Amino acid sequence: MLVPVSSVRRSDDRGIWAVVVLTGEVDRGLASRLREVMDALIAEDRAQIVLNLERVSFMDSAGIGTVVYGMQRTGTHGGGLRLAGPGAQVRRLLEMTGLAEAVEVFDDVPAACRAPRL
């Protein structure tokens, strides 16, 4: 049986946007690593962050909490958080929690990076 590998890695920046790629399941274990990555970016004055969710197979409440954390932290530092490419399960979770109304969600990373900032 194959166990899905979950990971967080920083990708190439796209203009003002720092891109973070998530893979696998965004649960309690991965959420703490994601917070560390976002905190490190903010410490580098990179408070404009896009989370690439195209390879995320599952997200739970810890993942949602981390998205909220990222929205608050980037906003406090004059930036913003965008989500790119969430699959059906993640989109449904964002809608059920009301977070879809609070965070900008795009079909893919290029769209998230070229859209004007609100």
N, C-alpha and C positions, 0 to 999 in steps of 0.2 A: 504494500500500500504506500503510495506517495503522499508525503505530508507537504502541504503547500508552504513555501518559504515566504515569510513576511519580512519586508525590509523598508527602510527609509534611506533615501540617498539624495543628495543635492545634485541637480542637473545643471546644465549651462544656463546662465542668466539670459534673459531676453529683455534687453533694454533695462528699464527700471525694475523689472520683475525678477525676483529670485525664484527659481522653480525647484520644488521638492517632489520627488517621485516616490509614491507609496506603492507597495506590492503586497498582495496576499490579504491577510486579515488584519484589519485595524481594530485591535482589541486592547485590553489593559497593558499587555506587554509592549506592543508597538507604540501605544499612545505616549508612554513616558519617553521613548526615544524621539518621537516626533516633537514633543515639547522641547527637548534638549536642542534639536536642530533649529527650531524656530527661535528659541532664545539666543542661540549662537548667531543666527542671521541678524536678529535685532541688535545684538551687541556690535555687529559690524556695520551698523546703520543701513541694513537691508530690510526695512519694515514693509516692503511691498512684496508679498509672497503669494505664489500660485501653488496650490497643492494639486499635483497631477494624480487623479484617482482612476485613470483608465485601467490599471492592472489590479485594482482592489476588488476582491471577491466577496468581502464581508466587512461590515462595520457594525460595532455595537455601541452601547451608551458611552463607553470610555472614549471611543473615537469621536462621537458627537461632542462630548465634553472638551476634547482637545481642539476641535474646530472652534468652539465658543472661546476657549482660552486664546487661540491664535487670533481670533477677531478682536478680542479685548486688548491683547498685548500689542498687536500691530497698530490698532487705532490709537492707543495711548502714545505711541511713538510717531504719529503722523502718517502712518501707512495704511495698509489694507490687506485683507485676505480674500483670495478668490479660489474657487474650486473648479477643476477642469476634468471633464470626461467621466463623471460618476455613472456607474452602471445602474440597472433597474433597482437592485436591493438598496443601494446607497441613496438613490433619488427618493425612493419610497420612505426611507428612514428620515431623510431631510424634510419631506413633506409632512410626515406624521408628527414630527417634533416641532414643526413651525419654523425650523431653521432655514428652509428654502426661501422664506420671505425676508430673512435677515442677512444672508450671505449671497454674494454674486456667484452664480453657477453658470458655467459655459460648457459647450459641447467638447471643446478640446483646448490644449494649451495655447496654440496660436491665437484663437479667438479671445481667450482670457487676457492675453498680453497686448493685443491690439485695441481692445475696447477702451473707450475713453473712461477716465477715472471719474467716479461720481463725487 
